[in-house]
Amino acid sequence: MSIEGKVVIITGASSGIGEATAKELGANGAKLVLAARREDRLQSLQNNLKKEGVEVAYTTADVTSNEEMEQLAQFTLDKYGQIDVIINNAGLMPLANLNKKKVDEWNTMIDVNIKGVLYGIGAVLPHMRERKSGHIINISSVAGHEVMPGGAVYCGTKFAVRAITEGLRKEEAAEGNNIRTTIISPGAVQTELTDHISDSDAKQGADALYEVAISPNSIARAIRHTISEPDDVATNEIIIRPTAQEL
């Protein structure tokens, strides 16, 4: 019932849920590899964690690049010799109605929210299958359970994350590889997620919803719980939303 010594990769670690999770897991003895595009943020977080005695490394990585995700996995293996957990956390939410035809934003969401998760899974899966041990945690959303106005594409990507994760669970369980999967579906959380919304109507609606947003520390604690369970226990899905959130 411990995560001490487990090697954990966190994507999107430079802020929000990723940053909070790094602090939570580091405080409980995990060895961390932090990944994001903003090196200054990663370096600052690493420095702060090291002051608390956390064993932590970082490398810049763009989750939309399969090559960079493969390099992230290899960096982790070179540093720590194993990968116990990956948390595919990086994500974007530029909401807008389909008739606005924000094609570039559609493509970006597909690249980050779906392909980024796939590339993360693909990068660590061979190592985990070889060891017959590992844990893949993918961040979906309540938008992966219910479609909201202006969220057709975003919700589609988060539904996809849930389908991909469940498919992976069944594949690995059928082959007896002892690889655990977890889908974390947060509601409104105090992060930079709404900053990516360029459509004024969608931004107004999202800002109203996020008035009740909860701390990312709540999501981090849930992630810690899933990792700390014994290896024969898989917490496959958790939905966490503000008590006051209706959606």
Backbone bond lengths (Angstrom), bond angles and torsions (degrees), N, CA, C in turn:
res aa  C-N    CA-C-N  psi(-1)  N-CA   C-N-CA  omega(-1)  CA-C   N-CA-C  phi
1 M - - - 1.468 - - 1.525 109.99 -
2 S 1.330 117.44 46.20 1.445 120.80 -175.98 1.511 110.21 -144.16
3 I 1.331 116.12 150.94 1.465 120.33 174.34 1.524 110.74 -108.16
4 E 1.315 116.89 4.04 1.454 120.11 -177.03 1.528 110.90 -58.68
5 G 1.322 116.24 127.96 1.453 121.53 178.24 1.506 115.08 86.03
6 K 1.328 118.68 -8.96 1.457 120.27 178.82 1.529 109.93 -73.33
7 V 1.326 115.04 139.80 1.456 121.43 -179.67 1.521 108.97 -92.47
8 V 1.330 116.51 120.47 1.459 122.30 -172.16 1.526 110.37 -124.66
9 I 1.332 116.42 124.81 1.459 122.49 171.04 1.526 108.35 -93.45
10 I 1.331 116.76 134.32 1.461 121.17 176.04 1.523 108.71 -126.26
11 T 1.324 117.31 118.61 1.459 119.77 173.34 1.532 108.92 -90.39
12 G 1.318 115.99 159.05 1.461 119.01 -175.61 1.506 111.50 61.47
13 A 1.340 116.64 36.69 1.464 121.33 -170.90 1.516 113.59 -84.97
14 S 1.327 117.95 -1.98 1.463 119.84 -172.48 1.525 113.93 -81.09
15 S 1.334 117.93 -9.41 1.464 119.75 -179.51 1.526 109.37 -165.14
16 G 1.329 115.16 176.00 1.464 121.79 170.68 1.518 115.20 56.06
17 I 1.319 115.44 -134.42 1.464 121.58 -177.02 1.523 110.85 -61.78
18 G 1.326 117.38 -39.70 1.454 120.12 -179.28 1.516 112.02 -62.32
19 E 1.314 116.87 -45.85 1.468 121.23 179.08 1.521 111.20 -64.45
20 A 1.334 116.67 -45.44 1.466 120.48 179.99 1.524 110.93 -62.36
21 T 1.324 116.59 -38.74 1.463 120.52 -179.99 1.520 111.08 -67.93
22 A 1.326 116.86 -38.93 1.461 119.96 177.05 1.532 110.41 -59.29
23 K 1.313 116.79 -44.11 1.462 120.47 -179.90 1.531 111.36 -65.74
24 E 1.345 116.03 -41.75 1.465 120.46 -178.78 1.530 111.74 -66.44
25 L 1.316 116.21 -47.22 1.462 119.57 -178.11 1.521 111.36 -71.42
26 G 1.334 116.67 -37.71 1.453 119.80 177.74 1.517 111.83 -62.41
27 A 1.316 116.52 -39.98 1.463 120.78 179.40 1.524 111.80 -65.91
28 N 1.326 115.68 -18.92 1.467 119.98 -179.91 1.532 112.69 -106.10
29 G 1.335 116.66 17.31 1.456 120.32 168.59 1.508 117.23 94.92
30 A 1.343 118.38 5.96 1.465 119.61 178.20 1.522 110.14 -73.61
31 K 1.332 115.40 152.32 1.460 121.84 170.46 1.523 107.25 -95.76
32 L 1.317 117.12 126.88 1.453 120.71 -167.64 1.519 112.87 -112.74
33 V 1.330 115.09 143.90 1.456 122.27 164.93 1.515 106.42 -123.29
34 L 1.317 116.22 114.87 1.455 123.01 -176.24 1.524 108.93 -97.02
35 A 1.339 116.09 136.61 1.459 120.43 -179.57 1.519 109.81 -137.09
36 A 1.311 115.13 138.03 1.469 123.36 175.23 1.525 106.15 -172.20
37 R 1.323 116.01 -178.84 1.463 118.96 178.71 1.524 112.56 -90.33
38 R 1.332 117.60 -26.26 1.467 121.03 -174.42 1.532 110.30 -89.25
39 E 1.319 115.47 96.19 1.466 120.64 -174.22 1.522 112.16 -63.64
40 D 1.334 117.57 -36.39 1.463 119.25 -178.80 1.521 110.95 -61.60
41 R 1.321 116.58 -40.24 1.469 120.53 178.73 1.537 110.48 -66.58
42 L 1.327 116.07 -42.16 1.464 120.32 179.96 1.521 111.31 -63.13
43 Q 1.320 115.51 -43.40 1.459 119.59 -179.07 1.522 111.31 -64.67
44 S 1.333 116.39 -41.10 1.462 120.10 178.09 1.528 111.13 -63.62
45 L 1.332 116.32 -43.47 1.462 119.99 179.32 1.521 110.36 -64.78
46 Q 1.322 117.23 -43.17 1.456 120.51 178.15 1.530 110.85 -58.50
47 N 1.320 116.60 -46.22 1.465 120.12 -179.71 1.520 111.64 -59.79
48 N 1.320 116.31 -43.22 1.468 120.04 -179.76 1.524 111.49 -66.07
49 L 1.327 116.60 -40.16 1.461 120.09 179.39 1.525 111.45 -67.32
50 K 1.322 116.20 -39.95 1.466 119.36 179.50 1.520 111.32 -62.66
51 K 1.326 116.92 -34.04 1.473 120.01 176.80 1.519 111.54 -62.44
52 E 1.351 115.62 -25.22 1.469 120.89 178.69 1.525 111.79 -92.08
53 G 1.327 116.57 6.23 1.462 120.32 177.77 1.508 115.05 84.74
54 V 1.342 117.35 14.42 1.465 121.21 -178.78 1.529 109.70 -82.53
55 E 1.322 115.98 137.71 1.463 121.25 173.89 1.527 107.20 -85.17
56 V 1.328 116.48 113.14 1.462 119.97 -169.78 1.520 110.48 -148.77
57 A 1.323 115.38 142.02 1.461 122.96 173.39 1.518 107.41 -132.72
58 Y 1.331 115.77 163.13 1.454 118.17 176.23 1.513 110.12 -142.31
59 T 1.313 115.79 158.31 1.449 122.55 171.54 1.518 108.32 -151.55
60 T 1.303 117.51 143.24 1.459 119.46 176.35 1.522 109.26 -72.09
61 A 1.307 115.62 143.09 1.467 120.87 179.37 1.514 109.38 -157.60
62 D 1.307 115.62 137.90 1.462 123.06 173.89 1.520 107.45 -103.50
63 V 1.318 116.75 115.29 1.467 120.04 -173.97 1.520 112.41 -66.04
64 T 1.330 118.00 -15.81 1.465 119.90 178.84 1.526 112.02 -79.82
65 S 1.320 117.33 -2.59 1.463 122.51 178.51 1.524 109.57 -108.33
66 N 1.311 117.13 114.15 1.455 120.33 177.43 1.533 110.39 -60.16
67 E 1.323 116.17 -39.39 1.466 120.35 -179.59 1.528 110.85 -61.30
68 E 1.333 117.18 -43.58 1.458 119.65 -178.84 1.532 111.92 -69.43
69 M 1.318 117.51 -31.78 1.466 119.76 176.53 1.529 110.88 -71.02
70 E 1.319 116.86 -36.62 1.465 120.04 174.22 1.529 109.68 -63.46
71 Q 1.312 116.70 -40.47 1.467 120.88 178.29 1.522 110.91 -65.29
72 L 1.342 117.17 -36.48 1.465 121.49 177.42 1.521 110.50 -61.42
73 A 1.320 116.74 -45.24 1.462 120.28 178.51 1.523 110.79 -62.51
74 Q 1.324 116.85 -43.83 1.456 120.08 -179.65 1.524 111.35 -66.54
75 F 1.326 117.05 -38.44 1.465 121.51 175.37 1.527 110.24 -56.50
76 T 1.327 116.07 -43.85 1.460 121.20 -179.16 1.525 111.13 -66.06
77 L 1.317 116.51 -43.22 1.465 120.33 178.78 1.523 111.07 -64.63
78 D 1.326 116.75 -40.16 1.464 119.98 178.18 1.525 111.48 -65.20
79 K 1.333 116.19 -34.67 1.461 121.28 -176.97 1.523 112.32 -79.29
80 Y 1.339 116.59 -45.94 1.458 120.53 -170.77 1.530 114.72 -120.07
81 G 1.332 117.28 -12.26 1.463 119.82 176.31 1.508 115.50 85.44
82 Q 1.323 118.04 -5.92 1.456 120.95 179.76 1.521 109.54 -161.74
83 I 1.328 114.80 165.15 1.468 122.27 173.42 1.519 106.82 -130.97
84 D 1.314 116.11 115.07 1.469 120.35 179.59 1.517 112.24 -93.45
85 V 1.330 116.40 -35.42 1.471 121.04 -174.59 1.528 109.00 -144.32
86 I 1.322 116.19 140.41 1.463 120.61 164.17 1.511 108.18 -123.11
87 I 1.325 116.08 135.74 1.461 122.14 176.20 1.527 106.80 -112.93
88 N 1.327 116.05 104.44 1.461 122.04 178.75 1.523 107.85 -83.35
89 N 1.320 114.60 91.15 1.461 121.39 -170.08 1.525 113.81 -107.08
90 A 1.326 118.04 -24.03 1.466 120.46 -175.42 1.525 110.95 -58.63
91 G 1.328 116.83 134.86 1.464 120.10 -179.30 1.516 111.89 -165.91
92 L 1.332 115.34 158.84 1.465 122.81 179.58 1.527 109.82 -132.14
93 M 1.347 116.72 152.54 1.460 120.87 -178.12 1.529 111.59 -139.94
94 P 1.320 119.87 61.89 1.470 120.77 175.93 1.532 111.45 -80.77
95 L 1.309 116.70 84.79 1.458 122.66 -175.50 1.530 111.69 -68.81
96 A 1.319 116.54 146.68 1.469 123.21 173.13 1.520 108.32 -177.90
97 N 1.331 116.47 146.88 1.463 119.65 175.40 1.525 110.37 -61.62
98 L 1.317 115.70 150.68 1.461 120.52 -177.58 1.524 112.25 -60.40
99 N 1.340 117.05 -32.54 1.468 118.27 -177.47 1.528 113.32 -68.29
100 K 1.329 116.98 -10.55 1.466 120.00 175.00 1.532 111.07 -75.83
101 K 1.323 116.63 -14.94 1.478 123.38 176.05 1.536 112.79 50.53
102 K 1.324 115.25 50.66 1.467 120.12 176.98 1.531 108.80 -84.41
103 V 1.309 114.99 71.25 1.463 122.03 -171.46 1.524 111.73 -61.16
104 D 1.326 117.40 -40.39 1.465 119.77 179.49 1.521 110.84 -61.46
105 E 1.327 116.22 -38.87 1.465 119.68 178.92 1.527 110.88 -70.07
106 W 1.333 117.50 -36.77 1.463 119.41 174.62 1.523 109.97 -56.66
107 N 1.316 115.26 -49.58 1.461 120.28 -176.52 1.526 111.58 -63.96
108 T 1.329 116.08 -39.17 1.464 119.27 179.40 1.515 111.11 -64.35
109 M 1.339 117.22 -43.05 1.466 119.95 178.38 1.516 111.62 -62.97
110 I 1.311 116.84 -42.43 1.468 120.09 178.51 1.527 110.03 -62.67
111 D 1.326 116.43 -42.74 1.463 120.33 -178.34 1.523 112.21 -65.93
112 V 1.326 117.14 -45.44 1.463 120.85 -176.71 1.525 111.70 -79.98
113 N 1.325 116.52 -51.72 1.463 120.67 -169.79 1.523 113.87 -77.35
114 I 1.324 117.20 -29.74 1.475 119.68 -179.91 1.522 111.18 -106.04
115 K 1.333 116.57 -59.29 1.462 118.72 -177.66 1.529 111.21 -62.83
116 G 1.330 117.08 -36.67 1.455 119.76 178.55 1.509 112.50 -59.56
117 V 1.334 116.38 -40.79 1.464 121.03 176.78 1.529 110.48 -66.45
118 L 1.317 116.66 -44.72 1.469 120.37 179.29 1.527 111.54 -61.03
119 Y 1.329 116.22 -44.33 1.464 119.27 -179.68 1.531 111.02 -64.95
120 G 1.335 116.56 -36.58 1.460 119.91 176.79 1.518 111.70 -64.11
121 I 1.327 116.06 -45.15 1.466 120.42 177.51 1.523 109.98 -60.87
122 G 1.329 115.63 -49.12 1.454 119.61 -176.78 1.518 113.48 -61.66
123 A 1.331 116.66 -32.02 1.459 120.56 -177.59 1.521 112.86 -70.38
124 V 1.334 117.09 -34.53 1.469 119.71 -175.15 1.521 113.76 -101.26
125 L 1.317 117.82 -17.97 1.462 120.52 -171.05 1.528 113.45 -62.69
126 P 1.332 120.38 -43.05 1.474 118.04 179.75 1.525 112.68 -58.06
127 H 1.322 116.83 -42.40 1.471 120.80 178.71 1.524 110.92 -64.05
128 M 1.326 117.23 -45.12 1.464 120.39 -179.02 1.522 111.26 -65.96
129 R 1.316 117.61 -38.98 1.468 120.59 178.18 1.523 111.23 -66.51
130 E 1.301 116.48 -36.19 1.468 120.03 178.21 1.524 110.64 -65.00
131 R 1.330 115.80 -40.05 1.469 120.98 179.74 1.521 112.46 -82.09
132 K 1.340 115.85 -14.48 1.480 121.75 -171.88 1.528 110.14 53.50
133 S 1.330 114.01 47.49 1.461 119.96 179.51 1.518 108.47 -166.13
134 G 1.314 116.17 140.79 1.456 119.93 176.28 1.506 111.30 159.53
135 H 1.328 114.78 169.09 1.466 120.81 -176.09 1.525 107.75 -145.32
136 I 1.315 116.92 121.75 1.463 122.81 179.62 1.519 108.34 -113.50
137 I 1.337 115.63 117.72 1.457 122.21 -177.68 1.522 108.29 -113.63
138 N 1.312 116.47 121.10 1.464 121.74 -178.81 1.525 110.26 -114.90
139 I 1.326 115.76 132.34 1.460 120.22 -179.67 1.526 109.18 -89.15
140 S 1.320 115.39 113.23 1.463 121.47 174.04 1.529 107.13 -99.71
141 S 1.318 118.36 -129.15 1.466 122.15 -176.84 1.519 108.48 -175.98
142 V 1.324 116.74 162.04 1.464 118.07 168.46 1.525 109.27 -61.21
143 A 1.344 116.22 -22.09 1.468 121.13 175.29 1.523 111.87 -71.43
144 G 1.298 117.36 -5.87 1.458 121.98 171.40 1.519 112.05 -90.99
145 H 1.324 116.01 2.05 1.471 122.04 178.64 1.521 111.82 -118.42
146 E 1.328 116.32 -27.57 1.459 121.21 -176.93 1.525 109.19 -144.76
147 V 1.311 116.87 134.71 1.467 120.72 -178.62 1.524 109.32 -84.82
148 M 1.329 115.29 130.99 1.460 120.07 -178.67 1.526 109.83 -111.06
149 P 1.332 118.28 154.73 1.465 121.03 178.69 1.526 111.21 -56.19
150 G 1.317 116.48 134.76 1.450 121.17 -178.93 1.515 114.05 80.05
151 G 1.327 115.34 -0.04 1.463 118.75 -173.98 1.510 114.52 -115.65
152 A 1.332 117.98 21.00 1.459 119.56 -175.10 1.525 112.62 -53.67
153 V 1.330 116.45 -48.52 1.463 119.44 -177.88 1.522 110.88 -75.30
154 Y 1.332 116.86 -45.96 1.467 119.70 178.98 1.524 110.86 -58.10
155 C 1.325 116.28 -48.50 1.462 119.92 178.85 1.527 110.74 -60.52
156 G 1.335 115.48 -39.89 1.456 118.99 177.58 1.517 112.19 -58.02
157 T 1.333 116.81 -40.57 1.465 119.29 179.06 1.522 111.31 -67.44
158 K 1.314 117.24 -35.89 1.457 119.54 -177.53 1.531 111.94 -79.13
159 F 1.347 117.28 -31.14 1.465 119.55 168.94 1.525 109.10 -60.87
160 A 1.335 116.11 -40.42 1.463 120.90 -179.80 1.522 111.42 -62.85
161 V 1.321 117.71 -40.81 1.469 120.86 178.27 1.524 110.60 -58.64
162 R 1.317 116.57 -41.99 1.465 119.79 178.94 1.522 111.15 -66.39
163 A 1.329 117.08 -42.37 1.467 120.09 179.81 1.528 111.18 -64.76
164 I 1.316 116.42 -42.97 1.466 120.84 179.79 1.531 110.46 -62.66
165 T 1.320 116.00 -44.00 1.462 120.13 -177.94 1.521 111.52 -66.27
166 E 1.321 116.58 -41.73 1.468 119.79 178.54 1.526 110.80 -67.61
167 G 1.324 116.37 -37.93 1.458 119.03 176.04 1.517 111.78 -62.03
168 L 1.325 116.24 -42.89 1.466 121.10 177.38 1.523 110.66 -61.43
169 R 1.323 116.82 -44.00 1.471 119.89 179.31 1.519 111.35 -56.20
170 K 1.321 116.44 -47.41 1.461 120.01 -177.35 1.519 111.73 -66.88
171 E 1.326 116.90 -39.72 1.463 120.24 179.78 1.524 111.23 -62.20
172 E 1.334 116.33 -47.56 1.459 119.48 -175.43 1.532 111.71 -74.41
173 A 1.342 117.22 -33.78 1.464 119.68 176.20 1.523 110.90 -64.64
174 A 1.342 116.39 -38.65 1.463 120.47 -179.63 1.515 111.96 -63.90
175 E 1.320 117.04 -29.27 1.459 120.85 -178.61 1.522 112.98 -98.37
176 G 1.332 116.82 1.00 1.459 120.62 175.85 1.513 114.59 67.60
177 N 1.323 116.70 36.09 1.462 119.14 -175.10 1.525 114.44 -89.26
178 N 1.322 117.24 -1.93 1.462 121.80 176.05 1.524 112.62 57.68
179 I 1.323 115.92 34.88 1.462 120.95 176.83 1.524 108.56 -100.83
180 R 1.315 115.68 120.69 1.455 120.58 -178.04 1.532 110.22 -87.99
181 T 1.320 116.13 148.76 1.461 121.40 174.89 1.522 109.18 -129.20
182 T 1.322 114.88 145.08 1.460 120.92 178.22 1.523 109.32 -139.91
183 I 1.329 116.05 133.62 1.457 122.71 171.96 1.527 107.33 -106.51
184 I 1.320 116.35 121.76 1.464 121.54 174.37 1.524 107.71 -105.23
185 S 1.330 116.54 122.52 1.467 121.32 -177.74 1.524 110.15 -117.53
186 P 1.337 116.87 92.17 1.465 119.28 179.88 1.529 111.82 -79.97
187 G 1.329 115.25 152.48 1.445 121.72 166.40 1.517 108.63 -88.95
188 A 1.318 117.04 -141.62 1.463 120.83 -179.00 1.524 110.19 -70.82
189 V 1.321 115.10 121.86 1.463 122.01 -178.19 1.527 108.23 -130.15
190 Q 1.314 115.96 145.21 1.469 121.85 -178.54 1.535 109.63 -72.35
191 T 1.324 115.96 88.49 1.458 122.39 179.27 1.529 108.87 -138.04
192 E 1.327 116.25 -171.85 1.460 121.51 177.78 1.529 112.18 -88.20
193 L 1.326 118.00 8.32 1.459 121.42 -170.72 1.526 112.94 -57.91
194 T 1.332 117.35 -41.65 1.465 119.41 -177.60 1.529 112.28 -74.47
195 D 1.327 117.61 -12.35 1.464 120.48 179.65 1.528 112.00 -66.28
196 H 1.333 116.35 -19.78 1.464 120.61 -176.11 1.529 112.20 -85.45
197 I 1.329 118.02 -0.85 1.463 120.91 -176.12 1.525 109.69 -84.92
198 S 1.329 116.48 114.11 1.465 120.95 -178.72 1.523 112.54 -92.49
199 D 1.330 117.86 -20.39 1.459 121.99 -178.52 1.530 109.46 -81.26
200 S 1.314 117.15 124.38 1.465 120.96 -172.80 1.526 112.38 -65.28
201 D 1.330 118.00 -38.72 1.459 120.30 179.80 1.522 111.07 -65.41
202 A 1.327 115.70 -45.54 1.464 120.13 179.73 1.524 111.04 -65.97
203 K 1.322 116.33 -36.54 1.470 120.39 -179.90 1.516 110.52 -64.90
204 Q 1.318 117.09 -39.56 1.460 120.92 179.53 1.528 110.55 -63.19
205 G 1.327 116.50 -44.02 1.457 120.12 179.05 1.515 112.51 -65.52
206 A 1.331 116.15 -41.82 1.463 120.21 -179.55 1.527 110.90 -66.44
207 D 1.324 116.71 -41.07 1.463 119.74 179.89 1.521 111.16 -62.26
208 A 1.335 116.43 -37.07 1.472 119.95 177.43 1.519 110.60 -65.06
209 L 1.340 116.87 -43.39 1.463 121.11 178.61 1.526 110.80 -62.91
210 Y 1.322 116.37 -40.03 1.466 120.80 -173.44 1.527 112.99 -80.75
211 E 1.318 117.75 3.94 1.465 119.61 173.42 1.526 111.32 -63.46
212 V 1.327 117.07 -23.46 1.469 120.93 -179.64 1.530 111.44 -103.68
213 A 1.322 117.36 13.56 1.464 121.27 -174.63 1.523 112.20 -57.81
214 I 1.318 114.48 143.25 1.466 121.52 -179.77 1.529 110.21 -98.74
215 S 1.313 115.64 168.31 1.456 122.04 -178.96 1.532 110.78 -70.24
216 P 1.330 118.20 142.77 1.461 120.03 174.07 1.520 112.75 -63.47
217 N 1.320 117.02 -16.13 1.464 119.50 177.09 1.526 111.66 -61.43
218 S 1.334 116.16 -29.76 1.474 119.13 178.32 1.519 110.81 -65.74
219 I 1.314 117.05 -38.69 1.464 120.69 178.05 1.526 109.68 -69.63
220 A 1.322 116.23 -39.60 1.463 120.93 179.68 1.527 111.25 -60.87
221 R 1.321 116.81 -40.73 1.468 119.80 179.39 1.522 111.15 -65.87
222 A 1.324 116.59 -37.39 1.466 119.72 177.86 1.525 110.48 -64.88
223 I 1.324 116.23 -41.49 1.465 119.95 177.79 1.525 110.39 -62.44
224 R 1.325 116.35 -43.94 1.467 119.50 177.12 1.525 111.12 -56.79
225 H 1.315 116.29 -42.73 1.466 119.97 179.57 1.521 111.47 -59.16
226 T 1.316 117.18 -45.44 1.464 119.27 -177.07 1.525 111.98 -64.59
227 I 1.325 115.84 -35.98 1.463 119.40 -179.84 1.519 111.49 -73.16
228 S 1.322 116.66 -34.78 1.464 120.59 -172.62 1.528 113.99 -79.41
229 E 1.317 117.39 -10.57 1.468 119.57 176.10 1.540 110.26 -65.58
230 P 1.342 118.10 154.63 1.471 120.74 177.96 1.527 110.72 -58.82
231 D 1.329 116.11 155.71 1.461 120.86 -174.37 1.524 113.85 -61.37
232 D 1.339 117.38 -20.61 1.464 118.76 179.93 1.531 111.97 -90.40
233 V 1.337 116.59 8.81 1.466 122.01 178.96 1.529 108.82 -120.11
234 A 1.319 116.35 124.42 1.460 121.10 177.28 1.525 109.32 -117.37
235 T 1.306 116.35 117.87 1.459 121.17 171.55 1.519 106.04 -86.17
236 N 1.328 116.94 102.04 1.462 119.90 -167.60 1.519 114.72 -80.82
237 E 1.335 117.55 -27.23 1.461 117.45 -178.90 1.519 110.92 -158.42
238 I 1.335 115.20 137.06 1.455 122.01 177.11 1.525 108.58 -134.55
239 I 1.331 116.83 130.68 1.461 122.38 170.94 1.528 107.38 -106.40
240 I 1.337 116.14 128.39 1.462 120.94 179.30 1.523 108.21 -131.22
241 R 1.310 116.18 117.73 1.468 119.40 178.63 1.526 109.42 -136.96
242 P 1.328 117.24 160.50 1.470 119.59 173.55 1.522 110.75 -57.31
243 T 1.311 117.54 143.82 1.457 121.24 179.11 1.521 110.92 -56.25
244 A 1.325 117.08 -34.64 1.466 121.87 -176.54 1.520 113.39 -85.49
245 Q 1.329 118.52 -3.40 1.469 120.32 -177.40 1.517 111.12 -82.42
246 E 1.318 116.14 123.57 1.469 120.67 -177.97 1.521 111.26 -81.13
247 L 1.330 118.16 -44.02 1.468 122.23 -175.92 1.520 111.37 -62.53
